Amino acid sequence: MRIMGAFDEQRKHRIAIEKQVVSSQMKESNRGQIMGFIVALIGLSFGSFLVYSGHDVAGASIAGITLVGLVTVFIKGQNRQDKDLKEKDPRQSQ
């Protein structure tokens, strides 16, 4: 009976640790999305301001680089998620 109690304690501990890890990862993900939104907003606003001010090439370049950066980060994130899922479940690769 004592062994069963130890297994139950271990199970509860593992579940608590997993909840902490998932919560931490969600907070990190949300923080990254907020920071990415702020960077995108600043880049696009600055590019728009430059275009409005008559600096068409510089403004378009900054806005374009900002958009390319966002798309690149999005695609890399999707590829990473797909890779992680395939490592966790080999049936996903079929």
Secondary structure, 3 states (H helix, E strand, C coil): CHHHHHHHHHHHHHHHHHHHHHHHHHHHHHHHHHHHHHHHHHHHHHHHHHHHCCCHHHHHHHHHHHHHHHHHHHHHHHHHHHHHHHHHCHHHHC
